[in-house]
Amino acid sequence: MLYNGHERRQTGANADGVDTVNLKKILTFAGIALLLFFLIAEPQQAAQLVQNILNSLRTAAEALITFVRQLF
């Protein structure tokens, strides 16, 4: 189909013929499946990982607050 003198593709396929939208969906579902597997197989380690991430975010936020307070 031509659109303003340029060919416009009706599918999400790129030059290699790979549909990037479907690839994105597949990778998203695979990531979710892996996360669920980890949560079911190792719930204590998953909980510890979440706690570590939250502690790291809290520490970063406290450092940012300290930095901004030192500016003013």
N, C-alpha and C positions, 0 to 999 in steps of 0.2 A: 504494500500500500504506500502511496506517495503522500507526503504531508509537507507542505511548503517547499516542494521540490526535493525533499529528502526521503529516502526510503525509511519507513517506520515498521518495525517488526511487531507482530501481534503477540508473540510469545515472549517469555522471559529468557529465552536462550541467547547466549552470547556467541561470539565468533567461533568458539570451540564446540558449540552445540550443547554446552552444559547449562542446564536451567538453574541459575543461581538462587532463585527463590526456593526451589525444591531442595537444593543443597543446604541452604540455610535452615530450612525446616528439619531436615534429616539430622543435621549437627545439633540443633536445639533439642530434639527429642532424644538423641544419643546422650547428650550431656545430662538431661533430666533423668534418664534411665540409670546412668552411672551414679548420679547423686543419690537416687533412691536405693540402689544396690548398696552403696556405702553406708547409708543410714540404717538399713536393715541388717547388714552383715556385721557392722562394727558401731553400734549406737554410742558406746562410751567414748570411743575415739572421735566420732563425729561431734559429740557434745563438747569434748575438749577442744576440738578445732574451732568450733563456733565461739567458745569462750576466749580462745587465744586471739581470734580475729577481732572480737569486740574489745578486748583489752588493748590491742594495738591501736584500734580506732580511738579509744578513749585517751590513750597516751598522746596520740597525734593531736587530738583536739585540745588537750591541756597545753601542749607545747605551743600550738597556734595561739591560744588565749594568752599565754605568757608573753609571746612575741608581740602581740597587738597591744597589750598593756604596757610593755616597755617603750612602745612608740609614743604613747600619749602619756 
